Each structure stands twice: as structure tokens, then as C-alpha cells.
Amino acid sequence: MITALMALNAEVVPTDSFFGQLMTRIDSWTQLGPVSFLISVVTGLLIVLVGKILIMWVSRILKRALGRSKKINNLMARFILQLVNIIGWIFLIIAFLQHLGLDMGPVLAGLGITGVILGFAFQETIGNLLSGVMIVINAPFRIGDFIDSGSFSGTVTDMDMVCVTLSTPDNKKITMSNKLVWGSPIVNYSNIERRRVELSVSVAYGSDVQLVKDTVRKILSGYEEILPEPVPVVEVNKLSASSVDFVVRPWTKPADYWKVYWRFQGEICDRLAEVGLTVPFNQLDLHIIDQPAST
């Protein structure tokens, strides 16, 4: 019965095609005894097992070598290991099919046309892969860095050949495609030695400008997180409709940015009030002019 089905399939599927070869090979297995068939299966499984062990061994050695390199970061190392693992399994599958008696030459030759078709079908995936390669080569960030990419911000927790995973300060998990990350401006806040804190102070018109500067500088001098160099900038930035606006720009380590920002915002009003300065709010002055009565 099985032989008849194989003969029927052979008439439908050309014998020089991959599936034709597969059907012919299955037909030949039906002619083997149980012992020969079992030996063929066991041998194929041994090829897969040995290949898997070999891939793991090569990956382990490569991981150690990449770990000792000072030019390759963890992100690049993980990407290279994933790529080597995928290539290894492709060769292992080809070897396994070759063991089954299938001629892989026509199959590999046909991959050119198939690759073009798959390229159109999976162009987004291929774009993510190539973008991942560019990210790995240029290394704009590492695992653990806090970055801005497009409209998203977070700590990089993982990256593979398709996507980058961010963890936001409020514990949200954001998964972005490599193409989207590479196609947007990337701001890395962790891969720097110091960061400038952007602060602003507004006081009412008529306030003593020098007193405001001295008060702000005195506040900043009590912050251990603020670096002595560069010297913090405290200057008049803008004359608004209801206030005189000062720009305050101290420098700190990236990890201390928000600590300085929140502490300053929390105490600036009280410290200004201590020296008689007030923080204004939007207001409208209405002047009423008496007009002489007409006769």
C-alpha cells in the first residue's frame, strides 16, 4: 500500500525536486528492514546530538573570548553569539538532510530565488536584523544604560536580533524593533561622566537680582552631588509677562540627576521666602482711569 502511494507521488512530484527526493528516500526506507531503518534513524539523531554539543562548545569558547575583549561590550557579544548559534543550526540541518540521502546541491542553488521571495515577504524582519547589526557595530548603548529613543525612555534590559527591550522608571516593559530604535535619535544618559541639570527660578519684578543669584548659589553649595567643575550657571534668562526668569545649570553625575532636580524644586520656594523674595504667579493688573464728565 505504502509503495503504491509512493509510486503515485513520484508521478506527481518531480524526482529531481527536494520533495521528490524526500519521497524517493522515504520509499527506499520502506524497503529496508527494521534494523537498518533503526540504525539510519539513530545515526541521524547522533549527528544532531554531536552537532548540538559542538555548537554549545564553540559558543562557550567564543563567549569567553568576547568577555576578555575590551572593545566588545555585552550587547555586541550577545548578538554575535546568537548569530553564530543560528548559523551553526543551519549547517546542522543541512548535514542531517544530507545524511538522509537528500542531494542538497539543488536545494542550496534554489535558495537564491527563494531568498529573493523571502526578502520581500520578510523585509521588516530583515530590516530589524540589519538595524541590529548597525546598533551592535556602532554601540550607541549597552545593557543597563538609560536612553531616549524616539518618544520612549527607559533602561536597556535586553536586545536580540529583532528588538530592544526597555524598562521604564515606573516599571513598564517596552519592546521596540531594532529598525525603530536605529531610525530614531538615540540619547544615552548613562555613557557619560557628567550631566547638566536644567533648572529654572522665577521671581517677581522689583526683586534684587544679585540677592537671587547669591541665594541660589548658596543652596547649590550645600549639595554634595553637584560637581565643582564646571561652575554652576545662575543667570537671568528671560523677562516674562509676570516674572523675571533665571536659568540654573549645575553639573552632576548621571545617577544623581533626579536627586538634585527634585531636592532643588522642593526647597527653592522656602529658601527664597527666607530672604524676602517671592515666587510670582500669572496676574493681570487693571488700571481704572477716571474720565471727566462731559457737559
TABEL-V750464 format. One record per residue. N is the residue number from 1. SS is DSSP state (H for helix, E for strand, C for the rest). PHI is phi in whole degrees, -180 to 180 (NA if undefined). Layout:
{{N SS PHI} {N SS PHI}}
This chain:
{{1 C NA} {2 H -63} {3 H -64} {4 H -66} {5 H -65} {6 H -64} {7 H -64} {8 H -66} {9 H -67} {10 H -64} {11 H -74} {12 H -85} {13 C -100} {14 C -60} {15 C -72} {16 C -88} {17 C -84} {18 H -62} {19 H -70} {20 H -64} {21 H -63} {22 H -64} {23 H -66} {24 H -65} {25 H -67} {26 H -63} {27 H -63} {28 H -69} {29 H -66} {30 H -67} {31 C -87} {32 C -82} {33 C -76} {34 H -61} {35 H -68} {36 H -64} {37 H -64} {38 H -65} {39 H -64} {40 H -63} {41 H -66} {42 H -62} {43 H -62} {44 H -63} {45 H -66} {46 H -65} {47 H -61} {48 H -65} {49 H -65} {50 H -64} {51 H -63} {52 H -64} {53 H -62} {54 H -65} {55 H -64} {56 H -64} {57 H -67} {58 H -64} {59 H -64} {60 H -67} {61 H -65} {62 H -65} {63 H -64} {64 H -65} {65 H -65} {66 H -68} {67 H -67} {68 H -83} {69 C -78} {70 C -86} {71 C -91} {72 C -113} {73 C -85} {74 H -63} {75 H -63} {76 H -66} {77 H -63} {78 H -65} {79 H -65} {80 H -64} {81 H -64} {82 H -64} {83 H -65} {84 H -64} {85 H -63} {86 H -66} {87 H -62} {88 H -61} {89 H -69} {90 H -63} {91 H -65} {92 H -67} {93 H -64} {94 H -63} {95 H -64} {96 H -65} {97 H -66} {98 H -64} {99 H -65} {100 C -71} {101 C 96} {102 C -89} {103 C -80} {104 H -84} {105 H -59} {106 H -61} {107 H -66} {108 H -66} {109 H -67} {110 H -77} {111 H -67} {112 H -62} {113 H -67} {114 H -62} {115 H -63} {116 H -64} {117 H -64} {118 H -66} {119 H -62} {120 H -71} {121 H -72} {122 C -120} {123 H -66} {124 H -67} {125 H -65} {126 H -65} {127 H -62} {128 H -65} {129 H -64} {130 H -67} {131 H -65} {132 H -62} {133 H -62} {134 H -66} {135 H -64} {136 H -66} {137 H -68} {138 H -84} {139 C 50} {140 C -72} {141 C -156} {142 C -124} {143 C -63} {144 C 101} {145 C -80} {146 E -95} {147 E -132} {148 E -110} {149 E -140} {150 C 66} {151 C -101} {152 E -116} {153 E -134} {154 E 169} {155 E -90} {156 E -71} {157 E -106} {158 E -164} {159 E -154} {160 C -129} {161 C -77} {162 C -121} {163 E -144} {164 E -118} {165 E -110} {166 E -115} {167 E -118} {168 C -82} {169 C -59} {170 C -95} {171 C 68} {172 C -98} {173 E -103} {174 E -114} {175 E -111} {176 E -119} {177 E -67} {178 H -59} {179 H -64} {180 H -68} {181 H -66} {182 H -70} {183 C -83} {184 C -119} {185 C -60} {186 E -111} {187 E -109} {188 E -104} {189 C -93} {190 C -100} {191 C -88} {192 C -140} {193 C -84} {194 C -148} {195 E -141} {196 E -87} {197 C -89} {198 C -96} {199 E -127} {200 E -143} {201 E -134} {202 E -121} {203 E -130} {204 C -74} {205 C -62} {206 C 96} {207 C -74} {208 C -74} {209 H -61} {210 H -67} {211 H -65} {212 H -63} {213 H -63} {214 H -64} {215 H -66} {216 H -65} {217 H -64} {218 H -67} {219 H -63} {220 H -67} {221 H -66} {222 C -89} {223 C -96} {224 C -68} {225 C -74} {226 E -79} {227 C -78} {228 C -70} {229 C -128} {230 C -67} {231 C -68} {232 C -58} {233 E -95} {234 E -134} {235 E -144} {236 E -70} {237 E -107} {238 E -160} {239 E -103} {240 C -84} {241 C -64} {242 C -125} {243 C -158} {244 E -102} {245 E -100} {246 E -108} {247 E -101} {248 E -124} {249 E -134} {250 C -85} {251 E -114} {252 E -150} {253 C -73} {254 H -54} {255 H -69} {256 H -101} {257 H -57} {258 H -71} {259 H -62} {260 H -69} {261 H -60} {262 H -69} {263 H -65} {264 H -64} {265 H -63} {266 H -76} {267 H -118} {268 H -65} {269 H -63} {270 H -66} {271 H -69} {272 H -69} {273 H -64} {274 H -62} {275 C -105} {276 C 86} {277 C -99} {278 C -118} {279 C -93} {280 C -79} {281 C -134} {282 C -60} {283 C -148} {284 C -124} {285 C -92} {286 C -111} {287 C -107} {288 C -103} {289 C -109} {290 C -75} {291 C -102} {292 C -64} {293 C -67} {294 C -84} {295 C -99}}
